[in-house]
Amino acid sequence: MMNTIASDSVFDVEEIRREAQSSIQQGAVTRDYPLDVKRACQILNEALASEILCVLRYRHHQVIAKGINFPQVAAEFKEHAESEESHMLEIAERISQLGGDPDMNPATIAQRSATEYGATDGDLVSMIREDLVSERIAIEVYRQMIEWFSADPTTRRMLEKILADEEDHATDLADLLETVDQHKPSMFNQ
């Protein structure tokens, strides 16, 4: 019965088995992986650099947040830092699954990142705006990455989840900005 099922299969299971055994050192990357693996890892390493930079920026903002809204704002920065760290690890693990080396070299993170670390003076409104701009950049970059990875459903789903988180962060920050910046015109009205 097993031979009957195998011979009626749409797939050449014996060929798939031979290929899997002969390329076992490649882990999850099979011969039918549809993308340029080296380019995929390069793109993911750029996203990894952006996530690392976001973790650092949010942690910095969390520590230096001062003023009457300190507890609420610092808590938001902490929550976002933890989320960005989770993204960082997910991307690093995916790079490793694809056979690449997650590049966490601190000397080149800023050059590879789509976002910037920033330079705030400790002003809450400035920090929130800086983080909101970075989230908006990340949203656009992740949308483009999702399109590039459309033929790789595993990476695409990971990026879609990260994109949803980044959109939540942007919404949270926009709401927080309205709350903290009650006496200044909204950045959306400028």
N, C-alpha and C positions, 0 to 999 in steps of 0.2 A: 504494500500500500504506500509506503514512504517513497519508493522509487516512482510510483505512478504520480504522486503529487509533485515530486521534483521534476519529472519529465513534462508534466502539464503546466508547469509554472511559467509565467511570463518572463521570469528572470533566469539567467544561467547561474544557478546557485553554486555549481561546482567552480565556475570561473571566479565568482565573487569570493568563494572560500580560498582559492589559490592566491588571488590578489591580496586578500586580507592577511594571509600567512606570510607572503613574500614582502609585504611592506609594513609589518607589525611595528617597527620602530617609529612609524609616523603617527602613532596614536590615533586621534580622532580624524585626521585628515586622510580621506580616501582618494583614490585616483579620480573620482567623479566630482571632487570639490570644484565648484564652478568658477571660483575667483582666483586671481593671482594672490597666492598666500602671502608672499613677501609684501605686496602692496596693502593687503588687508591688515597685516600686522603693523605696518607703518601708519596707516590711518588710525588704527586703534591705539597706537602709542601716542599719537597726537591728542586723542581724546583722553587718554590716561594722564598726560601732562596737564591738560585743562582741569581734570578732576583733582589732581594733587594740588594745583594752584588754588582751586576753590576751597579745598579743605584748609589750606594755610590761611587764606584770606578770611574765611569765616571764623576760624579759631582766633586769629588776631583781633578781629572785630568783637568777638565774644569777650575777650580779655579786656579790651580797652573801652568797651561801651560804658559811657558815663551819662549821668543826667537823671531826670525824674522818671524816665521810661526805662531805665537800666534793666530791671528784672525781665520785663517782657521782651525787650529787644535782645538782650544777651541770651535769653532762652531760645529765641527764634534763630539766632546765629548758631547756637550750639546744635539745635535740631538739624539745621541745614548742613553743618559740618559733618555730622554723623551720617547723614544721607549721602553726601558727596564721597565720604570715605567708603561707604558701601559700594557706590558706583565704581570707585577707583579699584577696589578689589575684584569686582565682577569683570571689569575690562581686563585687568591684569591676568585673571584666570583664563579668560577667553583667548588672549594672546598666547598664553602658554599652551592651551588646547590646540591651537593652530600651529604649534611648533615654533613660535616666536619667543623672543625674550622681552618681557615687560620692562620698558626703559624707565626706571625711576631715578635716573641720574639727576641729582639736584642742580648740577652745573648747567644743564640744558633744558630744564623744565620750562622756564619762562619763554625761551625761544620757540619751543614746540607747541605751546599752549595757544588756543584761540582767544582765551580771556587774559586779563591782566591782573596782577596782584593789587595794584592801586597804591595810593598814597594819601590816606585820609589823615586829618588832623585830630581825630577823636570825636568829631561832630557826628551825632547819631544819624541825622538826615543825610549827610554826605556818605556815611557807610552804607546806609540802606540803598541809596541811589546807585552807588558803586556796585553793590551786589545785584541789584535789579538789572542794571545794564549787562553784567556778566551772565546772568541767567537768560536774558533775552538773546545774547550772542550764542550761548550754549543751545538754546532751543533751535535756532536757525541751523547751526552746525549739525545737530543731531538729526534734524529733518533731512538734510542733504546726505548724511551718512546712511540713514535708513534706506534712502533710494539707492545708494551705491551698493549696499549689502542686500538688496532685494532678492538675490539668488541664493543667499545664505540664511535660511530661516532661523537658525539658532542665534546667530549674531543679530539679525534683524529684530527678533523678539526682545532680546536683551536691551537693544538700543531704544526700542519702543517703550519699554518700561522705564528706562532712564529718562527719556523725553517726557513722559507723563509726570515723573517726579520733578523735573526741571520746570515744567509748566505750573505745577503746584507751588514750587518755590517762588516763581515770579508773581503768582497771584497773592501769596502770603506777603511778599515784600511790598507789592503795590498797596495792599490793604494797610500794612504797617506804616508805610510812608504817609498815607492819608491821616492816620492816627497821630503819628509823631509830628508831622509837619502841618499842623492845623493853621498856623499863622502865615504860611508862605503859599504862593500859588502852586497848584498841583503841576507836576512835570508833564502831565498829560494835557494840560491847558496851555502849555507854552508853545 
